[in-house]
Amino acid sequence: MMNSFEKGKLLVISGPSGAGKSTVIGRLMELRDDVCFSVSVTTRPPRPGEEDGKDYFFVTPQHFQELAEGGYLLEYAEYVGNRYGTPRGYVEQRQLEGKSVILDIEVQGAGQICRNCPDAVSVFILPPSGAELERRLRHRNTDSDEKIRERLLQAKRECAEAGKYGYIVVNDDPDAAAREVNAILTAEKCRAADRLNLVTEVLIS
């Protein structure tokens, strides 16, 4: 009988603040049971209710530096005085278990991932328009006008990098966008390079 086990993919998802990445990822995870979200390593202290190994892997700055220098992180960066990174071992273990691992990551980190993992599947989530992006940011009621202007300028810089990704998905409707990402992941898992072993099994059976 043919062995149906397949190694999971590494799915890198980027997009500007307000593009709706988290919503699309949430809907995608409702569509499939073979995906999981990556757990990052961070030097920041846990917030109330956060669990080590579930929300983040919480480490000391010294341990983080050792992980980075030892090649144990697929990418890492610093935000507001704390360091964050994607643990190679966690991602590879989940892939070996057949899970495709989702990374919600900014453009710079995505570039590091794709250099370190050439077979990663990269998707850029694009808002339907600049006006809609601004509407979404204002609808949050969490940022000042100045902060919104900063986010919109940053969004333009990030969207200029979209052509470096394997796929672009426009998030006008989160359900439709999630179905597109789902189709991308399914197609990537059907690549001939990943299934040649199945051909061999048919020929020798």
QUIPE-V592430 format. One line per field, one symbol per residue. ss: DSSP state (A for helix, B for strand, O for the rest). phi: phi as a letter, one per 20 degrees, with the letter a starting at -180 (. if undefined). burial: # if it has 24 or more other ideal C-beta (glycine too) atoms within 12 Angstrom, else .. A space follows every 50 residues. Layout:
ss: ???
phi: ???
burial: ???
//
This chain:
ss: OOOOOOOOOBBBBBOOOOOOAAAAAAAAAAAOOOBBBOOBBBOOOOOOOO OBOOOBBBOOAAAAAAAAAOOOBBBBBBBOOBBBBBBAAAAAAAAAOOOB BBBBOOAAAAAAAAAAOOOOBBBBBBBOOAAAAAAAAAAOOOOOAAAAAA AAAAAAAAAOOAAAOOBBBBBOOAAAAAAAAAAAAAAAAOOAAAAAAAAA AAAAO
phi: .ffefcffeddedcrfgnfngffffgffffecddcbefdeebefffegnf dfndebeecfgffgfffffemedfabbdclnddcbdfgffffffffenee eedebfgfffffffffcgefedcdedffafffffgfffffldcfgfffff ffffffffffegfeefbcceeecgfffffffffffffffegggecfffff fffee
burial: .....################.###.###.##.###########...... .....####....#..##...######.....######.##..##...## #######.##.###.##..#########....##.##..........#.. ##.##..##.##..#######..#..##.###.##..##........... .....
//
